[in-house]
Amino acid sequence: MAATTGSLLPPVNMPTLSGGRVLIIAGPVSDADGPFALYEWTGERSAEIQHPRQIYQWQRDPGEAGSAEKPEGLYRLDRSGKRGYVVIYDRPRADRVSGSMYLADWLPYEAKEKGG
């Protein structure tokens, strides 16, 4: 396979924020139940390993094996002057769906300055 150069675009699930920050939904794929977390990462050229900052972790009910919601996407939505993101899920709980209506979560988000 030939090496390529160029810049990579963030996947759809990784909104780019000001200052080059990226939000990442992390967790298992397929039928695994989690855990799932939301991270903020600011990439930079460095010889050192970089670590994203965890800003949220979804709790799961251990009694619901195989039916855990899986956070799938984020959409920026500010409410009452506060920055935040709407979270949509793959396999949402039945109580989230009513006809063609879907009840999503909204997570407040405050960006932290690097080192903060």
Phi, psi and omega per residue, in radians:
M1 nan 2.302 -3.124
A2 -1.383 2.507 3.086
A3 -1.312 2.526 3.099
T4 -2.145 2.753 3.080
T5 -2.172 2.849 3.132
G6 2.365 3.134 -3.134
S7 -1.719 2.518 3.100
L8 -1.623 2.462 3.051
L9 -1.583 2.500 3.124
P10 -1.168 2.513 3.067
P11 -1.055 2.903 -3.113
V12 -0.975 -0.636 -3.083
N13 -1.376 0.125 -3.083
M14 -2.166 1.440 3.132
P15 -1.090 2.382 3.089
T16 -1.547 2.278 -3.126
L17 -1.843 3.035 3.086
S18 -1.073 2.648 -3.140
G19 1.320 0.253 3.117
G20 1.338 0.172 3.115
R21 -1.295 2.612 3.138
V22 -2.269 2.438 3.008
L23 -1.696 2.373 -3.072
I24 -2.236 2.153 2.971
I25 -1.525 2.123 -3.080
A26 -2.118 2.479 3.102
G27 2.891 3.089 -3.101
P28 -1.248 2.793 3.075
V29 -1.830 3.060 3.090
S30 1.223 -2.412 -3.042
D31 -1.643 0.098 3.118
A32 -1.148 2.571 -3.029
D33 -1.557 -0.095 -3.139
G34 2.230 -2.974 0.249
P35 -1.396 2.827 3.099
F36 -2.134 2.519 3.134
A37 -2.532 2.770 3.073
L38 -1.962 2.245 -3.105
Y39 -2.112 2.655 2.978
E40 -1.968 2.324 -3.108
W41 -2.405 2.400 3.026
T42 -2.080 1.835 -3.118
G43 -1.312 2.559 3.074
E44 -2.661 2.742 3.079
R45 -1.215 2.152 -3.099
S46 -2.847 2.550 3.050
A47 -1.462 -0.158 -3.123
E48 -1.620 2.691 3.063
I49 -1.207 2.338 3.133
Q50 -1.795 2.527 -3.119
H51 -2.144 2.239 3.074
P52 -1.276 2.807 3.109
R53 -1.683 2.134 3.102
Q54 -1.309 2.237 -3.135
I55 -2.002 -0.201 3.093
Y56 -2.845 2.538 3.014
Q57 -2.307 2.267 3.105
W58 -1.350 2.293 3.081
Q59 -1.511 2.533 3.099
R60 -2.162 2.638 3.119
D61 -1.528 1.995 -3.098
P62 -1.056 -0.349 3.126
G63 -1.397 -0.047 -3.090
E64 -1.982 0.785 -3.134
A65 -0.986 2.361 3.096
G66 1.445 -0.061 -3.123
S67 -2.181 0.269 -3.102
A68 -1.157 2.443 3.027
E69 -1.205 2.589 3.139
K70 -2.128 1.950 3.102
P71 -1.051 2.285 -2.983
E72 -2.102 -0.513 -3.079
G73 -2.760 2.810 -3.139
L74 -2.223 2.566 3.057
Y75 -2.427 2.215 -3.118
R76 -1.195 2.253 3.085
L77 -2.598 1.960 3.097
D78 -1.517 2.425 -3.115
R79 -2.296 2.307 3.099
S80 0.861 0.708 3.111
G81 1.370 0.069 3.129
K82 -1.881 2.400 3.096
R83 -1.318 2.487 3.099
G84 -2.920 3.140 -3.121
Y85 -2.356 2.396 2.980
V86 -1.425 2.348 3.124
V87 -1.922 2.235 3.030
I88 -1.942 2.716 -2.998
Y89 -2.151 2.567 2.902
D90 -1.501 2.339 -3.079
R91 1.036 1.001 3.125
P92 -1.134 2.701 3.066
R93 -1.049 2.642 -3.119
A94 -1.041 -0.584 -3.114
D95 -1.276 -0.100 3.067
R96 -1.492 -0.339 -3.020
V97 -1.974 2.243 3.081
S98 -2.417 1.803 -3.063
G99 1.100 -2.111 3.115
S100 -1.723 0.168 3.131
M101 -1.676 2.534 -3.119
Y102 -2.321 2.201 3.117
L103 -1.632 1.899 -3.117
A104 -1.711 2.983 3.047
D105 -1.688 2.667 3.005
W106 -2.129 2.191 3.129
L107 -1.932 2.152 3.042
P108 -1.178 2.621 -3.096
Y109 -2.469 2.172 3.031
E110 -2.075 2.071 3.120
A111 -1.221 2.451 3.069
K112 -1.853 2.484 3.058
E113 -1.235 2.657 -3.134
K114 -0.958 2.326 -3.124
G115 1.525 -0.086 -3.066
G116 -1.819 nan nan
